[in-house]
């Protein structure tokens, strides 16, 4: 096919990894349930603290802060609390829309989510 003349095939290791991943997908229902529970726990409680989350429909959830300086201060505060949370700021996002981007996984336990929520509550009440 003329459209494939100058393309490069994926390396065999990548093809093997994709094949292995596809074998795992049917067995991961428990992980899917866990991740959705974790997302709901986080989003419901963090909204009750008064934080905006944007319109995320995935496990990648932006905690909208706005000002760059405030976002960096929150990131540093969370790090001191033992939570890795990188500030996302201009030029990655539009000026005035800085945020902390959290990725919730099935491997997080409710205690991890609650630790984060407690830290955010402390930040909010400072």
C-alpha positions in Angstrom: 0.0 0.0 0.0 1.4 3.4 -1.0 0.5 4.9 2.4 2.8 2.5 4.2 5.9 2.9 2.1 7.8 5.2 4.5 6.3 4.0 7.8 8.2 2.1 10.4 6.7 -0.9 12.1 6.5 -1.0 15.9 9.4 -2.8 17.6 8.6 -6.5 18.5 8.8 -5.8 22.2 6.1 -3.2 21.9 3.9 -5.6 19.9 4.5 -8.2 22.6 3.6 -5.8 25.4 0.4 -4.7 23.6 -0.6 -8.4 23.2 0.1 -9.2 26.8 -1.9 -6.1 27.9 -4.9 -7.2 25.8 -4.8 -10.6 27.6 -5.1 -8.8 31.0 -8.0 -6.5 30.2 -10.8 -9.0 30.7 -9.5 -9.9 34.2 -9.3 -6.3 35.4 -12.9 -5.6 36.4 -12.0 -5.3 40.1 -9.4 -2.6 39.2 -12.0 -0.7 37.2 -14.4 -0.8 40.2 -11.7 0.4 42.5 -10.6 3.3 40.4 -14.1 4.6 40.0 -14.7 4.3 43.8 -11.4 6.3 44.3 -12.4 9.0 41.8 -15.8 9.4 43.4 -14.4 9.6 46.9 -11.8 12.2 45.8 -14.1 14.4 43.6 -17.1 14.4 46.0 -15.0 15.4 49.0 -12.7 17.8 47.4 -15.7 19.7 45.9 -17.2 19.9 49.4 -14.0 21.7 50.4 -14.7 24.4 47.8 -12.1 23.5 45.2 -13.0 23.6 41.5 -12.1 20.5 39.4 -12.9 21.5 35.8 -14.7 19.1 33.5 -12.5 16.0 33.8 -14.2 12.7 33.0 -11.1 10.6 33.7 -8.8 9.6 36.5 -6.7 12.7 35.7 -8.2 15.4 37.8 -7.2 19.1 37.8 -7.5 20.9 41.1 -8.0 24.5 39.8 -6.2 27.1 41.8 -5.8 30.0 39.4 -2.8 32.1 40.4 0.7 30.6 39.8 2.2 31.6 43.1 -0.7 30.1 45.1 -0.5 26.9 43.1 3.3 26.5 43.7 2.7 27.2 47.4 0.1 24.5 47.6 2.4 22.1 45.7 5.1 22.8 48.3 2.7 22.4 51.2 1.5 19.0 49.9 5.1 17.9 49.5 5.8 18.7 53.1 2.7 16.6 54.0 4.3 13.6 52.0 2.1 14.1 48.9 3.7 14.5 45.5 1.6 17.0 43.6 3.2 19.0 40.8 2.1 22.6 40.0 0.9 22.9 36.4 1.4 26.6 35.4 2.0 28.8 32.4 3.1 28.2 29.7 1.6 24.7 30.1 -1.8 26.2 30.9 -3.2 29.6 30.3 -2.2 32.4 32.7 -4.6 32.5 35.6 -5.5 28.9 35.3 -2.7 27.2 37.2 -3.6 23.9 38.8 -2.4 20.8 40.6 -3.1 17.7 38.4 -3.9 14.5 40.4 -4.0 11.1 38.8 -6.1 8.7 40.8 -5.3 5.0 40.4 -6.8 1.7 41.4 -3.7 1.2 43.5 -4.6 4.1 45.8 -6.3 3.0 49.0 -9.1 5.0 50.6 -6.6 6.0 53.3 -4.4 7.6 50.7 -7.3 9.6 49.3 -8.3 10.7 52.8 -4.7 11.7 53.6 -4.8 14.0 50.5 -8.2 15.3 51.4 -7.1 16.1 55.0 -4.0 18.0 53.6 -6.2 20.0 51.3 -8.6 20.8 54.1 -5.7 22.0 56.2 -4.5 24.2 53.3 -8.0 25.6 52.8 -8.3 26.4 56.5 -4.9 28.0 56.9 
